[in-house]
Amino acid sequence: MNFALILLILLLVSGAIWAVDAFVLRKRRPADAKDPWWVEYGASFFPVILIVFMLRSFLVEPFKIPSGSMIPTLQVGDFILVNKYTYGIRLPVINRKIIDINSPQRGDVMVFRYPEDPSLDYIKRVIGVPGDVIAYQNKKLTINGEPVPTTRVDDYLHPERLYYSRQFTEKIDAAQYQALNDADAPPYIPGPAQFPNRELCSYNAAGVVCTVPPGHYFVMGDNRDNSRDSRFWGFVPEQNIVGKAFFIWLNFSDFSRIGSFR
C-alpha cells in the first residue's frame, strides 16, 4: 500500500473542498446557514492532513521493524523514526531529490525501497559507498582491503527462539555497533539473484566480493546469517533511498527500548 499516495489524494480532495467552499460556496450561502456535512468534514480535515503530509514527506516518517535482520540493533516490533531530510529533500510519491544535503555514510542505518519490489521498504546498515570494494569472506568483513575492526563479545541469546549467536562489536568509520553470526551457518551466499551490475560481484565458497558502482550503496543486516541484503540482491540505487533511521519511539513488548537507538 502506497500510503504517501493515499495521503496526497486525501490532501488534494480535502484542499479542493476547502478552497471551493472558501472562495465560492460560502459567499452564496445565507449568513445563518449551516455548512453542508461534506464541507464541514472536508474543510476541517484539510489542515490536519496538510500537517501530517508535510511532516511525513519532508521531516520524519515512522516505521515498524518487521523482521530480525537487524538484531541486535533493532528488534522485531520496534517502532522507529526516520529522518527524511538528512540525505536531501525529495518530492513525495515520486521520491525525486530536489535539494542535495548529505550522502549516506558507512555505518548509517538506512531505510530504502527494496530494489526488487519498490513498494516494500527495507532497513539495513550501509557498509559500502560508491567506489568501495566490499569483501565478506569467511564471515569477515573488509572495506577497500582493510579489515573492519572487530571484537568478540558475549554470545547473544535470542529470547524468542532460545539459541545463541556469536556477537561482535564492529566499528566502521564513526559508527560502532553489534553484529551477529551463527557458527553453524555456511559462509557462502546461497542463490544470489541476477541483479543490475551483477558483474561487479564475484561469489565463491567463502562468500562474496563486490565493487560498489556510482550512485549505489552496499547494505547488510547486523544479523548477518539471517538477513537477505546486498549480498543476495545487489546494490541500493540512490533514488531508492527513503532516509536515515535514528530513534526508537515505541516497542509494546519492551518499553525500555524507547530511545535506545541513535
Secondary structure, DSSP 8 states (H G I E B T S, - for coil): --HHHHHHHHHHHHHHHHHHIIIIIHHHS-TT----HHHHHHHHHHHHHHHHHHHHHHTEEEEE--SSTTTTTS-TT-EEEEESSTT-EE-TTT--EEE------TT-EEEEE-TT-TTSEEEEEEEE-TT-EEEEETTEEEETTEE--EEEEEEEEETTTTEEEEEEEEEETTEEEEEEE-TTS-SS--S----TTGGGEEEETTEEEEE--TTEEEEE-SBGGG--SHHHH--EEGGGEEEEEEEEEE-TT-GGGTT---
